Amino acid sequence: MVMQNVQTFSAPTMHEALTKVREQLGADAVILHTRQVPAKGMFGKKVSMVEISAARGVINEIDTSTPQSPPAPTLKPTADVKAEALTPPVSPLEDQVRRLQSLVDRLSSPLPSGEIAQEVHSSIDVPPARPSEVEKYLRDIEMPDSLVRECFDVIKHECPGCDDPFSDEVMNRLSDFLMSRIRTQPLIETSTPQSTIAFVGPTGVGKTTTIAKLAVYAMEELQRPVSLASIDGYRIGAAEEIRRYAEIVGCPWLLARNPSELRRFIDRQPLNHLVFVDTPGRSPVDVDAIRDLMPYLERGMRTVLVLAANNRESAVRASLDAFRPLDYERLILTKLDETPGTGAIAGIAACSSIPLSYVCLGQDVRQDLEAADSAWLARWSLGEAARRPAEPVIVHA
């Protein structure tokens, strides 16, 4: 018999060591030596391991005519092996301890944190954390992720253990937090000299309809005369639309084809007039087209950015950045009635440092315009049944 591939195997028990021998060297493996060796276990505790030296036995080529003694039995059991056979099966608790010991040993080697966390869960059967009901609700109403995290932190620190998004305590704390993030400020004052306000924004947000609503509001509620002008000579029917609104409210109007024509029209208006200027919609990605509006917006003209509340957060942020060269000083939100995810409204108001002046809730020129109120908007954003004022809100200076 010739010994080949002498190898050493170690394991916590004799049974496990023998299993390794069989797996690596096969059924013809021969045990050469066994002993107990010290080792480091969980938390640095000293333990003993069983070490086995074994090899694969190979029979030499010999003359078959010569009688040979029977080959040595393979895997001859020793006293330790017999004792191992009588050892009762490993209990679930012992198995968990061994798995934890193995895991602690692995923590000392480089291992990505995500892999460690996954192995910890699989090793000690820790269930994943249940998502917060408050967080789930805020995501269901389409509140932006960044604002969801801030709201969740508020509840976690100010109301530990609260996880019912419909409870008064949670709703009040969220509402107070959103109120602090939503800035509002009037756009039109009751008595000022002539003021020219240009309305800019992406295509399709409802700038022209918003101008008509503000014209009715200024004339009927604030008793301020209004003139309308448009530089939107690109969109089919734009001139006809502004003319029709001017006739409805009974005010002068002009379709200006160049900055000089617009300036002459503004200069002809009485000193107490409000002049509202409608501009063509521009895509946030068309930076050159947005800059083409700049020659019209000069000599102290105020600029308002109009955004649709039913747009995605990425589109809103793109518009806030793209129109910044026009130096807008107020925001108006339209299409609140078309926004199924009300949390997006708070996201728009909170992601900009520019104050919000008005919100539009429909197409009715005389009814669907509201002065922005942070408390009302916070409640609306959280999905509560916000009660709209019975009478239009009059903004005072």
C-alpha positions as CSV (number, residue, x, y, z in Angstrom):
1,M,0.0,0.0,0.0
2,V,1.4,3.4,-1.0
3,M,0.1,6.5,0.7
4,Q,-0.7,9.5,-1.6
5,N,-2.0,13.0,-1.1
6,V,-1.5,13.1,2.7
7,Q,-3.7,15.9,3.9
8,T,-4.8,17.4,7.2
9,F,-8.5,18.1,8.1
10,S,-9.9,19.9,11.1
11,A,-13.4,20.4,12.5
12,P,-15.2,20.9,15.8
13,T,-16.1,17.2,16.1
14,M,-14.7,13.9,14.9
15,H,-17.8,13.2,12.8
16,E,-17.4,16.5,10.9
17,A,-13.7,15.8,10.4
18,L,-14.3,12.3,9.0
19,T,-17.0,13.7,6.7
20,K,-14.4,16.1,5.2
21,V,-11.9,13.2,4.8
22,R,-14.5,11.1,2.9
23,E,-15.5,14.1,0.7
24,Q,-11.9,15.0,-0.2
25,L,-10.1,11.6,-0.4
26,G,-12.9,9.2,-1.1
27,A,-14.0,5.9,0.5
28,D,-10.4,4.4,0.3
29,A,-8.9,7.1,2.6
30,V,-6.7,5.8,5.4
31,I,-6.6,7.6,8.8
32,L,-2.9,8.2,9.7
33,H,-3.3,10.3,12.8
34,T,-5.8,12.1,15.0
35,R,-5.4,14.7,17.7
36,Q,-7.1,17.6,19.6
37,V,-5.7,21.1,18.7
38,P,-6.5,24.5,20.3
39,A,-8.4,27.1,18.2
40,K,-10.1,30.5,18.6
41,G,-13.9,30.5,18.7
42,M,-16.7,33.1,19.1
43,F,-15.6,36.3,20.8
44,G,-12.0,35.0,21.1
45,K,-13.0,32.1,23.3
46,K,-10.5,29.3,23.2
47,V,-12.0,26.0,21.9
48,S,-10.5,22.7,20.7
49,M,-10.7,21.2,17.2
50,V,-10.3,17.6,16.0
51,E,-7.4,17.4,13.5
52,I,-7.1,14.3,11.2
53,S,-4.2,13.4,9.0
54,A,-5.3,11.1,6.2
55,A,-4.2,9.9,2.8
56,R,-5.6,8.0,-0.2
57,G,-4.2,4.4,-0.3
58,V,-3.1,2.9,-3.7
59,I,-2.2,-0.8,-4.1
60,N,1.2,-1.4,-5.8
61,E,1.3,-3.4,-9.0
62,I,2.6,-6.9,-8.0
63,D,2.9,-10.4,-9.2
64,T,-0.5,-12.0,-9.0
65,S,1.0,-15.4,-8.4
66,T,2.4,-14.4,-5.1
67,P,-0.1,-14.7,-2.2
68,Q,-0.9,-11.4,-0.7
69,S,-2.3,-10.6,2.7
70,P,-5.7,-8.9,2.7
71,P,-5.5,-5.1,2.3
72,A,-5.8,-3.0,5.3
73,P,-9.3,-1.9,6.1
74,T,-10.0,1.7,5.1
75,L,-11.2,4.2,7.6
76,K,-10.5,1.9,10.5
77,P,-12.6,3.2,13.4
78,T,-10.7,4.3,16.5
79,A,-12.0,4.7,20.0
80,D,-12.8,8.3,19.2
81,V,-14.7,7.4,16.1
82,K,-16.8,4.9,18.1
83,A,-17.5,7.5,20.7
84,E,-18.5,9.9,17.9
85,A,-21.0,7.4,16.6
86,L,-22.7,7.4,20.0
87,T,-22.9,11.2,20.2
88,P,-26.5,12.4,20.1
89,P,-27.5,14.6,17.1
90,V,-26.7,18.3,17.2
91,S,-29.5,20.4,18.7
92,P,-30.9,23.4,16.8
93,L,-29.4,25.7,19.5
94,E,-25.9,24.2,19.1
95,D,-26.3,24.5,15.3
96,Q,-27.2,28.2,15.7
97,V,-24.2,28.8,18.0
98,R,-21.8,27.2,15.4
99,R,-23.2,29.2,12.6
100,L,-22.8,32.4,14.6
101,Q,-19.2,31.4,15.5
102,S,-18.5,30.9,11.8
103,L,-20.1,34.3,11.0
104,V,-18.0,36.1,13.6
105,D,-14.9,34.6,12.1
106,R,-15.9,35.9,8.7
107,L,-16.5,39.4,10.0
108,S,-12.7,39.7,10.5
109,S,-12.2,39.3,6.8
110,P,-13.1,42.0,4.1
111,L,-16.7,41.5,3.2
112,P,-19.3,44.0,1.8
113,S,-21.7,45.3,4.4
114,G,-24.7,44.3,2.4
115,E,-23.4,40.7,2.2
116,I,-22.8,40.6,5.9
117,A,-26.3,41.9,6.6
118,Q,-27.8,39.3,4.3
119,E,-25.8,36.5,6.0
120,V,-26.8,37.7,9.4
121,H,-30.5,37.5,8.5
122,S,-30.1,34.1,6.9
123,S,-28.0,32.8,9.8
124,I,-30.1,33.9,12.8
125,D,-33.4,34.2,11.0
126,V,-34.0,37.9,11.7
127,P,-37.1,39.1,9.7
128,P,-36.7,42.3,7.7
129,A,-38.0,45.5,9.3
130,R,-41.6,46.2,8.5
131,P,-42.0,49.4,6.6
132,S,-43.6,52.3,8.4
133,E,-47.3,53.0,7.7
134,V,-46.6,56.7,7.7
135,E,-43.9,56.3,5.1
136,K,-46.0,54.0,3.0
137,Y,-48.9,56.6,3.0
138,L,-46.6,59.5,2.0
139,R,-45.3,57.5,-0.9
140,D,-48.8,56.5,-1.9
141,I,-49.8,60.2,-2.3
142,E,-46.7,60.7,-4.4
143,M,-44.7,62.9,-2.1
144,P,-41.1,63.2,-3.3
145,D,-38.6,60.8,-1.6
146,S,-36.5,63.6,-0.1
147,L,-39.6,65.2,1.5
148,V,-40.9,61.7,2.7
149,R,-37.6,61.2,4.6
150,E,-37.9,64.6,6.3
151,C,-41.5,64.0,7.3
152,F,-40.7,60.5,8.6
153,D,-37.8,61.9,10.7
154,V,-40.2,64.5,12.2
155,I,-42.6,61.8,13.3
156,K,-39.8,59.5,14.5
157,H,-38.4,62.3,16.8
158,E,-41.5,64.2,17.8
159,C,-43.9,61.3,18.1
160,P,-42.0,58.1,18.8
161,G,-44.2,55.0,18.2
162,C,-46.8,56.9,16.2
163,D,-47.5,54.9,13.0
164,D,-51.1,55.7,12.0
165,P,-51.0,58.3,9.2
166,F,-54.7,59.1,9.7
167,S,-54.4,59.9,13.4
168,D,-54.9,63.5,14.4
169,E,-51.5,63.6,16.2
170,V,-49.5,62.4,13.1
171,M,-51.5,64.5,10.7
172,N,-51.1,67.7,12.8
173,R,-47.4,67.2,13.1
174,L,-46.9,66.6,9.4
175,S,-49.1,69.5,8.6
176,D,-47.1,71.9,10.9
177,F,-43.9,70.7,9.3
178,L,-45.1,71.2,5.7
179,M,-46.4,74.7,6.7
180,S,-42.9,75.6,7.7
181,R,-41.6,74.4,4.3
182,I,-44.2,76.1,2.1
183,R,-43.5,79.8,1.5
184,T,-46.3,82.0,0.3
185,Q,-46.4,85.7,-0.7
186,P,-49.0,87.9,-2.5
187,L,-48.3,89.0,-6.1
188,I,-50.9,91.7,-6.6
189,E,-51.3,94.5,-4.0
190,T,-54.4,96.7,-3.6
191,S,-52.9,100.1,-4.3
192,T,-49.6,100.5,-6.2
193,P,-48.4,102.4,-9.2
194,Q,-48.5,100.7,-12.6
195,S,-47.0,97.2,-12.5
196,T,-46.2,95.0,-15.4
197,I,-46.1,91.2,-14.7
198,A,-44.9,88.7,-17.3
199,F,-46.0,85.0,-17.0
200,V,-43.5,82.4,-18.1
201,G,-43.4,78.6,-18.0
202,P,-43.5,75.4,-19.9
203,T,-46.0,74.6,-22.7
204,G,-49.4,73.5,-21.6
205,V,-49.4,74.6,-17.9
206,G,-52.3,77.1,-18.4
207,K,-50.6,80.5,-18.4
208,T,-53.2,82.2,-20.5
209,T,-56.2,80.9,-18.5
210,T,-54.3,81.9,-15.3
211,I,-53.9,85.4,-16.6
212,A,-57.6,85.7,-17.3
213,K,-58.4,84.5,-13.8
214,L,-56.0,87.1,-12.3
215,A,-57.5,89.8,-14.5
216,V,-61.0,89.1,-13.2
217,Y,-59.8,88.9,-9.6
218,A,-57.9,92.2,-9.8
219,M,-60.7,94.1,-11.5
220,E,-63.6,92.7,-9.5
221,E,-62.0,92.1,-6.0
222,L,-59.2,94.7,-5.9
223,Q,-60.8,97.3,-8.2
224,R,-57.6,97.6,-10.2
225,P,-57.8,98.2,-13.9
226,V,-56.0,95.7,-16.1
227,S,-54.5,95.6,-19.6
228,L,-53.5,92.4,-21.4
229,A,-50.7,91.8,-23.8
230,S,-49.3,88.8,-25.5
231,I,-46.1,88.0,-27.3
232,D,-47.2,84.5,-28.2
233,G,-47.2,84.7,-31.9
234,Y,-46.1,81.1,-32.3
235,R,-49.1,79.1,-31.0
236,I,-52.1,78.8,-33.3
237,G,-55.0,80.7,-31.9
238,A,-53.0,82.4,-29.1
239,A,-53.9,85.9,-30.2
240,E,-57.6,85.0,-30.5
241,E,-57.6,83.5,-27.0
242,I,-56.1,86.6,-25.4
243,R,-58.5,88.8,-27.4
244,R,-61.5,86.8,-26.2
245,Y,-60.4,87.0,-22.6
246,A,-59.8,90.8,-22.9
247,E,-63.4,91.2,-24.2
248,I,-64.8,89.1,-21.4
249,V,-63.2,91.2,-18.7
250,G,-63.5,94.5,-20.7
251,C,-59.9,95.6,-20.9
252,P,-57.4,96.8,-23.5
253,W,-55.2,94.2,-25.2
254,L,-52.3,93.8,-27.7
255,L,-50.5,91.1,-29.6
256,A,-46.9,92.5,-29.6
257,R,-44.7,91.3,-32.4
258,N,-41.4,92.7,-31.0
259,P,-40.1,94.2,-27.7
260,S,-40.5,97.8,-28.9
261,E,-44.2,97.3,-29.7
262,L,-44.8,95.8,-26.3
263,R,-42.9,98.7,-24.6
264,R,-45.0,101.3,-26.4
265,F,-48.2,99.6,-25.4
266,I,-47.1,99.5,-21.7
267,D,-46.1,103.2,-21.8
268,R,-49.6,104.2,-23.0
269,Q,-51.4,102.6,-20.1
270,P,-52.5,104.7,-17.1
271,L,-50.3,104.8,-14.0
272,N,-52.6,102.7,-11.9
273,H,-53.0,99.9,-14.5
274,L,-51.8,96.3,-14.0
275,V,-50.4,95.0,-17.3
276,F,-50.3,91.2,-17.6
277,V,-48.0,89.9,-20.4
278,D,-48.6,86.4,-21.7
279,T,-45.5,84.6,-23.2
280,P,-45.2,81.5,-25.3
281,G,-44.6,78.2,-23.5
282,R,-41.0,77.0,-23.6
283,S,-39.6,73.5,-23.0
284,P,-37.1,73.4,-20.1
285,V,-34.6,71.6,-22.3
286,D,-34.7,74.5,-24.9
287,V,-32.4,76.9,-23.2
288,D,-32.0,79.1,-26.2
289,A,-35.8,79.6,-26.7
290,I,-36.1,80.6,-23.1
291,R,-33.4,83.2,-23.4
292,D,-35.1,84.6,-26.5
293,L,-37.8,85.9,-24.1
294,M,-35.3,88.1,-22.2
295,P,-35.5,91.2,-24.6
296,Y,-39.2,91.5,-23.8
297,L,-38.7,91.3,-20.0
298,E,-36.8,94.4,-19.2
299,R,-37.1,97.8,-17.5
300,G,-38.5,96.6,-14.1
301,M,-40.9,94.1,-15.4
302,R,-41.8,91.5,-12.8
303,T,-41.8,87.8,-13.8
304,V,-43.9,84.9,-12.5
305,L,-43.2,81.2,-13.2
306,V,-46.4,79.1,-13.8
307,L,-46.1,75.4,-13.2
308,A,-48.6,72.5,-13.4
309,A,-49.0,70.5,-10.2
310,N,-49.6,67.3,-12.0
311,N,-46.1,67.2,-13.5
312,R,-43.4,64.8,-12.3
313,E,-40.9,66.0,-9.8
314,S,-38.1,65.8,-12.3
315,A,-40.0,68.0,-14.8
316,V,-40.7,70.6,-12.1
317,R,-37.1,70.8,-11.0
318,A,-36.0,71.1,-14.6
319,S,-38.4,74.0,-15.1
320,L,-37.3,75.8,-11.9
321,D,-33.7,75.6,-13.1
322,A,-34.3,76.3,-16.8
323,F,-36.3,79.5,-16.3
324,R,-34.0,80.9,-13.6
325,P,-32.2,83.3,-16.0
326,L,-35.6,85.1,-16.4
327,D,-35.3,86.1,-12.7
328,Y,-38.8,85.0,-11.7
329,E,-39.9,86.2,-8.2
330,R,-43.2,84.2,-7.6
331,L,-44.7,80.8,-8.4
332,I,-48.2,79.9,-9.5
333,L,-49.4,76.3,-9.4
334,T,-52.1,75.2,-11.8
335,K,-54.2,72.0,-12.3
336,L,-54.4,71.0,-8.6
337,D,-57.7,69.4,-9.5
338,E,-55.9,67.1,-12.0
339,T,-53.3,65.9,-9.5
340,P,-54.2,62.5,-8.2
341,G,-51.0,62.3,-6.0
342,T,-51.6,65.4,-3.8
343,G,-48.2,64.9,-2.1
344,A,-46.5,66.3,-5.3
345,I,-47.9,69.7,-4.5
346,A,-46.0,70.0,-1.2
347,G,-42.9,68.7,-3.1
348,I,-43.1,71.5,-5.6
349,A,-43.6,74.2,-3.0
350,A,-40.9,72.8,-0.7
351,C,-38.2,72.3,-3.3
352,S,-38.1,76.0,-4.3
353,S,-37.0,79.0,-2.3
354,I,-39.4,81.2,-4.4
355,P,-42.7,82.0,-2.7
356,L,-46.0,80.7,-4.0
357,S,-48.7,83.3,-4.8
358,Y,-51.7,81.5,-6.2
359,V,-53.1,78.0,-7.0
360,C,-55.6,77.1,-9.7
361,L,-58.2,74.3,-9.1
362,G,-60.1,74.2,-12.4
363,Q,-61.1,76.0,-15.6
364,D,-63.7,78.4,-14.2
365,V,-62.2,81.9,-14.7
366,R,-64.2,83.5,-11.8
367,Q,-64.1,80.6,-9.3
368,D,-61.1,78.4,-9.6
369,L,-58.3,80.7,-8.4
370,E,-57.1,80.8,-4.7
371,A,-54.5,82.9,-2.9
372,A,-51.8,80.5,-1.7
373,D,-52.2,79.7,2.0
374,S,-49.5,77.5,3.6
375,A,-51.8,75.9,6.2
376,W,-54.5,75.0,3.6
377,L,-51.9,73.7,1.1
378,A,-50.2,71.5,3.7
379,R,-53.6,69.9,4.5
380,W,-54.4,69.5,0.8
381,S,-51.0,68.0,0.1
382,L,-51.5,65.4,2.9
383,G,-54.7,64.3,1.2
384,E,-57.2,65.6,3.7
385,A,-60.6,66.8,2.6
386,A,-59.6,70.5,2.4
387,R,-62.5,72.8,2.5
388,R,-62.2,75.6,0.0
389,P,-63.2,79.1,1.2
390,A,-66.8,80.0,0.3
391,E,-65.7,83.4,-0.9
392,P,-62.5,84.3,-2.9
393,V,-59.6,85.2,-0.6
394,I,-58.7,88.9,-1.0
395,V,-55.0,89.5,-0.7
396,H,-54.2,92.8,1.0
397,A,-50.9,94.7,0.9
